[in-house]
């Protein structure tokens, strides 16, 4: 089961950088992008007014459902 999850995860990591139309920011996220959010939240002089929030760092994916631009069955077959 873990092996299947890793394969599926790798598939999407390979898919999105080559299909930037699925990501409104037009770039695939990097670990540094998440690290920057963590640093910002940890630095209380900048984030002191943020309390009890969910911070989403996903390149704007909820703004546009980029996966709708592709036939999901074709994606899963490749």
MDAnalysis code that builds the backbone (N, CA, C; Angstrom):
import MDAnalysis as mda
import numpy as np

u = mda.Universe.empty(234, n_residues=78, atom_resindex=np.repeat(np.arange(78), 3), trajectory=True)
u.add_TopologyAttr("name", ["N", "CA", "C"] * 78)
u.add_TopologyAttr("resid", np.arange(1, 79))
u.add_TopologyAttr("resname", ["UNK", "UNK", "UNK", "UNK", "UNK", "UNK", "UNK", "UNK", "UNK", "UNK", "UNK", "UNK", "UNK", "UNK", "UNK", "UNK", "UNK", "UNK", "UNK", "UNK", "UNK", "UNK", "UNK", "UNK", "UNK", "UNK", "UNK", "UNK", "UNK", "UNK", "UNK", "UNK", "UNK", "UNK", "UNK", "UNK", "UNK", "UNK", "UNK", "UNK", "UNK", "UNK", "UNK", "UNK", "UNK", "UNK", "UNK", "UNK", "UNK", "UNK", "UNK", "UNK", "UNK", "UNK", "UNK", "UNK", "UNK", "UNK", "UNK", "UNK", "UNK", "UNK", "UNK", "UNK", "UNK", "UNK", "UNK", "UNK", "UNK", "UNK", "UNK", "UNK", "UNK", "UNK", "UNK", "UNK", "UNK", "UNK"])
u.atoms.positions = np.array([
    [0.827, -1.196, 0.000],
    [0.000, 0.000, 0.000],
    [0.868, 1.255, 0.000],
    [1.916, 1.277, 0.828],
    [2.813, 2.428, 0.878],
    [3.504, 2.630, -0.464],
    [3.891, 1.527, -1.097],
    [4.545, 1.618, -2.402],
    [3.617, 2.256, -3.437],
    [2.329, 1.885, -3.417],
    [1.360, 2.467, -4.346],
    [1.194, 3.966, -4.090],
    [1.161, 4.363, -2.824],
    [1.044, 5.788, -2.496],
    [2.256, 6.562, -2.987],
    [3.434, 5.984, -2.820],
    [4.647, 6.662, -3.283],
    [4.653, 6.802, -4.793],
    [4.196, 5.766, -5.503],
    [4.123, 5.846, -6.965],
    [3.138, 6.923, -7.400],
    [1.976, 6.975, -6.756],
    [0.958, 7.971, -7.089],
    [1.481, 9.375, -6.807],
    [2.157, 9.535, -5.664],
    [2.733, 10.824, -5.307],
    [3.773, 11.248, -6.331],
    [4.647, 10.329, -6.736],
    [5.666, 10.639, -7.737],
    [5.022, 11.033, -9.062],
    [3.942, 10.330, -9.419],
    [3.237, 10.653, -10.657],
    [2.788, 12.111, -10.666],
    [2.174, 12.562, -9.587],
    [1.686, 13.936, -9.547],
    [2.828, 14.939, -9.462],
    [3.913, 14.596, -8.766],
    [5.082, 15.479, -8.745],
    [5.683, 15.619, -10.138],
    [5.596, 14.564, -10.933],
    [6.089, 14.631, -12.310],
    [5.091, 15.331, -13.228],
    [3.804, 15.161, -12.958],
    [2.760, 15.713, -13.823],
    [2.685, 17.232, -13.766],
    [2.605, 17.795, -12.583],
    [2.330, 19.223, -12.449],
    [3.404, 20.140, -13.034],
    [4.691, 19.874, -12.858],
    [5.665, 20.783, -13.467],
    [5.563, 20.851, -14.993],
    [5.122, 19.772, -15.622],
    [4.993, 19.787, -17.074],
    [3.611, 20.248, -17.538],
    [2.712, 20.511, -16.616],
    [1.367, 20.998, -16.936],
    [1.072, 22.221, -16.072],
    [1.812, 23.266, -16.294],
    [1.706, 24.468, -15.462],
    [0.345, 25.154, -15.564],
    [-0.430, 24.810, -16.585],
    [-1.768, 25.405, -16.687],
    [-2.674, 24.926, -15.551],
    [-2.261, 23.889, -14.846],
    [-3.032, 23.387, -13.703],
    [-2.710, 24.149, -12.429],
    [-1.677, 24.986, -12.473],
    [-1.250, 25.729, -11.296],
    [-1.353, 27.212, -11.618],
    [-2.280, 27.938, -11.011],
    [-2.423, 29.361, -11.325],
    [-1.142, 30.173, -11.161],
    [-0.271, 29.802, -10.231],
    [0.992, 30.528, -10.054],
    [1.979, 30.220, -11.182],
    [1.673, 29.193, -11.988],
    [2.481, 28.786, -13.153],
    [3.863, 28.236, -12.803],
    [4.086, 27.907, -11.548],
    [5.326, 27.257, -11.144],
    [4.974, 26.171, -10.124],
    [5.725, 25.099, -10.158],
    [5.529, 24.037, -9.175],
    [6.148, 24.479, -7.854],
    [5.445, 24.196, -6.780],
    [5.944, 24.567, -5.459],
    [7.191, 23.801, -5.074],
    [8.002, 24.435, -4.290],
    [9.243, 23.841, -3.798],
    [9.171, 23.753, -2.277],
    [9.974, 22.893, -1.678],
    [9.979, 22.815, -0.204],
    [10.242, 24.170, 0.455],
    [11.022, 25.015, -0.193],
    [11.318, 26.338, 0.357],
    [10.064, 27.195, 0.487],
    [9.091, 26.963, -0.389],
    [7.843, 27.727, -0.314],
    [7.110, 27.441, 0.991],
    [7.084, 26.204, 1.400],
    [6.448, 25.839, 2.662],
    [7.303, 26.322, 3.826],
    [8.621, 26.188, 3.695],
    [9.525, 26.652, 4.756],
    [9.353, 28.154, 4.990],
    [9.151, 28.923, 3.938],
    [8.957, 30.370, 4.089],
    [7.692, 30.695, 4.873],
    [6.642, 29.915, 4.672],
    [5.408, 30.119, 5.435],
    [5.662, 29.822, 6.911],
    [6.377, 28.740, 7.168],
    [6.684, 28.364, 8.555],
    [7.514, 29.447, 9.232],
    [8.526, 29.956, 8.534],
    [9.374, 31.012, 9.105],
    [8.539, 32.258, 9.379],
    [7.680, 32.631, 8.441],
    [6.825, 33.797, 8.636],
    [5.954, 33.645, 9.882],
    [5.312, 32.482, 10.011],
    [4.434, 32.267, 11.163],
    [5.209, 32.210, 12.473],
    [6.423, 31.692, 12.434],
    [7.240, 31.599, 13.650],
    [7.779, 32.963, 14.079],
    [7.914, 33.881, 13.126],
    [8.436, 35.215, 13.429],
    [7.272, 36.086, 13.897],
    [7.050, 36.134, 15.197],
    [5.864, 36.759, 15.767],
    [5.778, 38.261, 15.522],
    [6.886, 38.937, 15.232],
    [6.800, 40.371, 14.923],
    [6.039, 40.605, 13.628],
    [6.084, 39.646, 12.711],
    [5.357, 39.787, 11.443],
    [3.974, 39.136, 11.483],
    [3.848, 38.068, 12.245],
    [2.600, 37.300, 12.193],
    [1.782, 37.380, 13.476],
    [2.011, 38.383, 14.288],
    [1.361, 38.447, 15.602],
    [-0.162, 38.563, 15.526],
    [-0.696, 39.070, 14.435],
    [-2.139, 39.259, 14.339],
    [-2.837, 38.055, 13.701],
    [-2.069, 37.055, 13.312],
    [-2.638, 35.834, 12.738],
    [-2.843, 34.840, 13.872],
    [-4.105, 34.488, 14.109],
    [-4.437, 33.578, 15.205],
    [-5.460, 32.564, 14.698],
    [-5.162, 31.284, 14.889],
    [-6.129, 30.236, 14.584],
    [-6.544, 30.154, 13.134],
    [-5.617, 30.270, 12.224],
    [-5.938, 30.220, 10.801],
    [-5.301, 29.006, 10.137],
    [-5.902, 28.582, 9.055],
    [-5.292, 27.578, 8.186],
    [-4.629, 28.339, 7.047],
    [-3.351, 28.153, 6.894],
    [-2.610, 28.825, 5.830],
    [-2.416, 27.825, 4.695],
    [-2.864, 28.176, 3.514],
    [-2.769, 27.299, 2.362],
    [-1.688, 27.853, 1.427],
    [-0.667, 27.065, 1.199],
    [0.409, 27.446, 0.273],
    [0.393, 26.434, -0.863],
    [-0.416, 26.712, -1.884],
    [-0.597, 25.731, -2.957],
    [-0.548, 26.343, -4.357],
    [-0.015, 27.535, -4.463],
    [0.100, 28.158, -5.781],
    [-1.215, 28.626, -6.365],
    [-2.257, 28.648, -5.562],
    [-3.558, 29.134, -6.033],
    [-4.467, 28.063, -6.597],
    [-4.174, 26.801, -6.353],
    [-4.970, 25.707, -6.919],
    [-6.473, 25.828, -6.665],
    [-6.922, 26.260, -5.477],
    [-8.373, 26.376, -5.286],
    [-9.020, 27.453, -6.169],
    [-8.225, 28.393, -6.656],
    [-8.792, 29.447, -7.496],
    [-9.278, 28.907, -8.829],
    [-8.556, 27.944, -9.355],
    [-8.897, 27.347, -10.645],
    [-8.674, 25.853, -10.503],
    [-9.678, 25.090, -10.812],
    [-9.501, 23.645, -10.762],
    [-8.798, 23.212, -12.040],
    [-7.479, 23.315, -12.046],
    [-6.684, 23.011, -13.230],
    [-6.842, 21.594, -13.724],
    [-7.176, 20.683, -12.826],
    [-7.337, 19.299, -13.259],
    [-8.507, 19.163, -14.222],
    [-9.445, 20.108, -14.207],
    [-10.563, 20.041, -15.133],
    [-10.113, 20.305, -16.562],
    [-8.913, 20.851, -16.725],
    [-8.403, 21.124, -18.059],
    [-7.934, 19.845, -18.744],
    [-7.920, 18.753, -18.017],
    [-7.436, 17.483, -18.537],
    [-8.459, 16.386, -18.253],
    [-8.456, 15.395, -19.089],
    [-9.289, 14.229, -18.843],
    [-8.585, 13.367, -17.803],
    [-9.166, 13.248, -16.637],
    [-8.522, 12.546, -15.524],
    [-8.175, 11.113, -15.880],
    [-8.996, 10.441, -16.660],
    [-8.695, 9.056, -17.028],
    [-7.434, 8.993, -17.890],
    [-7.241, 9.954, -18.783],
    [-6.013, 9.980, -19.586],
    [-4.801, 10.202, -18.702],
    [-4.940, 11.033, -17.703],
    [-3.837, 11.316, -16.793],
    [-3.454, 10.055, -16.029],
    [-4.439, 9.341, -15.522],
    [-4.170, 8.154, -14.721],
    [-3.624, 7.003, -15.556],
    [-3.946, 6.968, -16.839],
    [-3.436, 5.904, -17.706],
    [-1.973, 6.099, -18.069],
    [-1.504, 7.354, -18.077],
    [-0.127, 7.604, -18.517],
    [0.886, 7.249, -17.465],
])
